[in-house]
Amino acid sequence: MLQDSHASQLFQAHVHCANHVAGAFQLPPALLATAESAWQEMVEDLKVSDTQRQVLHALAPLQAKKQVGGQHQSSGLRWTFCC
């Protein structure tokens, strides 16, 4: 049986490939539905406290960014803005 964390990663890979290389990574419909459901549960369970959000926004101006191949990378850190 597929673990929820693995199913969630499959769904994220599916979405990424669908956005960048159409048709390169296709899951069977039943597996895609299972993977999407696992991803939805993970997203719904994600909680960010007000303190975490304040720290994130306070530190954001301090990170040095450079453009690399259309993507922004920070110096030594990868930040994901979820708020």
N, C-alpha and C positions, 0 to 999 in steps of 0.2 A: 504494500500500500504506500502511496506517495504521501510524504510528510507535508504538512501545511507550509512550512518554510520553503521546501523545494518547489511545491506547486506555485507558490507566490513568485518565486524567482523565474519559473517557466513563463508565467504570465508577463512579467516585466521584460523578459527576453523577447517574447512574442510582440509586445507593444513597441519595443525599441526597433526591432527589425522591420515591423510593419511601417514605421515612420521613416526609416532610412533605406531599406532595401526590400521593396515590396515583393512578396512571394518567396523570399529566401528562407523563411522559418515559419512553417505552418504546423499547427497542432491539430490533431483530430478534434472535431467539435466537442465530444464528451470531455476530453482532457482539457480543452480550452475553458469549458464551463467550470470544471473543478478548479482549475488554476485561477481563474478570475474570481471565483467565490472565496478562495483562500486569501487572495490579495485584498479583496474588499474587507474581509474580517480583520486582516492585519492593519489596514488603514483606519478602520473604525475604532480599533483598540489603541491607536497611537494618540497619546495625550502630551501636550506641551504646556508646561506651567507658565504662568505670567512671568515668573522669575527667569526661567530659561529664555523666554521670548525677549525680555528686557536685556539680558546679557548678550544674546545673539545680536540684537540691533546695536548695542553699545560697542561691541567688538568689530562689527562689520567695517567701519571706516578705517580700522587699523590694519586690515589685511592688504598686502601689496598684491595687485593683480597684474597679470600679463596675458596677452592674447596669444594663444597657441592653436593654430589650425581651426579657428572659429570657436574655440572654447576658452573660457576664462579659467585660469589656474591661479591659486594663491601660492605664496611662497611657503612651501612646506606643509600647508594644510588644505584640506578640501572641506568646504562648507556647503551644507545643504540648507537652503532657506525654506522653511516650511510654514512660515507665518506671514 
